Amino acid sequence: MNFARGLAHYLRHGGIIAYPTESCFGLGCDPHNRGAVKHLLRLKGRPQHKGLILIASSIEQLKPFIAPLSKMQKQQLNETWPGPHTWLVPAARNCPVWLSGQHATIAVRVTAHAFSANLCRSVSMALVSTSANRSGCRPAKTARECYKLFGRRVKIIDGLTGKARKPSTIQDLASGKIIRP
């Protein structure tokens, strides 16, 4: 079995990965797998009601989670994607609550980080993407730091993070308000 198929199988069966993103290592899993998301939240010590970010290599990978968007809304997204810009968009009616938390929106990003985008392409899915850390602590910047934090509880995929010094911007699509600069 090749690496991508093996990794996709691992993710679909509840596995959690640590992988490089634009500014730090992220923790990720299959967004459709409720057990994996709950396990990831426990590892981080993060409450479910906050919701999570999904990253993808294309907007098509995000379509199962987002409500239909107008032409103007799609244009707004395309002005910042691919890139380190996360949008809060209306969640699809059947978007799992374990992803959106207490919100009517879901946080999504089409990443320009080549490694992360290739990861999403190779496993043919969007991924949950939250910083690899305990909630409120400094995010891991290397595979070695991930191993110190999580040991063998996650599969660590070594690679280089991007050059961004801070996490992605988060912006609300409906209001245009910047939530996290």
Sequence and secondary structure as in RCSB ss.txt:
>XXXX:A:sequence
MNFARGLAHYLRHGGIIAYPTESCFGLGCDPHNRGAVKHLLRLKGRPQHKGLILIASSIEQLKPFIAPLSKMQKQ
QLNETWPGPHTWLVPAARNCPVWLSGQHATIAVRVTAHAFSANLCRSVSMALVSTSANRSGCRPAKTARECYKLF
GRRVKIIDGLTGKARKPSTIQDLASGKIIRP
>XXXX:A:secstr
  HHHHHHHHHHTT  EEEE SSSEEEE  TT HHHHHHHHHHHT  GGG  EEEESSGGGGTTTB    HHHHH
HHHHH SSSEEEEEEB TT  HHHHTT SEEEEEE   HHHHHHHHHHTS EE EESSSTTS    SHHHHHHHH
GGGSEE      S SS  EEEETTT  EEE 
